[in-house]
């Protein structure tokens, strides 16, 4: 017998044997936890990318329509941020309301300083003409 065959005869049974049944279930449970954890992290990252850059905590609802309306009206990033902040501050159920009712923008802007009032006036002019 060659030394390799002797080595294989001694090592092979130990390599195949996983140990007790408890160890096998521990490995399976660990693998399942890793897979589920990875899927959860992947999902959180995917959702954050889909929603895009938004004001933290702003409940925008249908962000895609909101973003398209902002883009269609030619709003800058700063103006989009102000619109999202307005929706968040007023806790609007329908975030598209400022694109339909100019009074919403006026009521919100009346509480702000003159610089922000001027920015909201510019936003209103772009949206409603």
NORDAUR-V729718 format. One record per backbone hydrogen bond with DSSP energy under -1.0 kcal/mol. CO is the residue of the C=O (numbers start at 1). NH is the residue of the N-H. E is the energy in kcal/mol with one decimal. If there is no record, write none. Layout:
CO_NH_E / CO_NH_E
This chain:
2_6_-1.8 / 3_7_-2.2 / 4_8_-2.4 / 5_9_-2.3 / 6_10_-1.7 / 7_11_-2.3 / 8_12_-2.6 / 11_15_-2.1 / 12_16_-2.0 / 13_17_-1.7 / 20_24_-1.4 / 21_25_-2.1 / 22_26_-1.9 / 23_27_-2.2 / 24_28_-2.4 / 25_29_-2.7 / 26_30_-2.3 / 27_31_-2.3 / 28_32_-2.5 / 29_33_-2.4 / 30_34_-2.2 / 31_35_-2.3 / 32_36_-2.8 / 33_37_-2.6 / 34_38_-2.4 / 35_39_-2.3 / 36_40_-2.3 / 37_41_-2.3 / 38_42_-2.4 / 39_43_-2.4 / 40_44_-2.2 / 41_45_-2.1 / 42_46_-2.4 / 43_47_-2.6 / 44_48_-2.0 / 45_49_-1.8 / 46_50_-2.2 / 47_51_-2.3 / 55_58_-2.5 / 58_60_-1.3 / 61_63_-1.5 / 62_66_-1.8 / 63_67_-2.9 / 64_68_-2.3 / 65_69_-2.5 / 66_70_-2.3 / 67_71_-2.5 / 68_72_-2.9 / 69_73_-1.7 / 70_75_-2.4 / 71_74_-1.2 / 76_80_-2.5 / 77_81_-2.3 / 78_82_-2.2 / 79_83_-2.3 / 80_84_-2.5 / 81_85_-2.5 / 82_86_-2.4 / 83_87_-2.3 / 84_88_-2.4 / 85_89_-3.2 / 86_90_-2.2 / 87_92_-1.8 / 94_97_-1.6 / 96_99_-1.5 / 97_100_-1.9 / 97_101_-2.7 / 101_104_-1.1 / 102_106_-2.0 / 103_107_-2.8 / 104_108_-1.8 / 105_109_-2.8 / 106_110_-1.8 / 108_111_-1.3 / 109_112_-1.7 / 113_117_-2.3 / 114_118_-2.3 / 115_119_-1.9 / 116_120_-2.7 / 117_121_-2.2 / 118_122_-2.1 / 119_123_-2.4 / 120_124_-2.8 / 121_125_-2.1 / 122_126_-2.1 / 123_127_-2.3 / 124_128_-2.9 / 125_129_-1.6
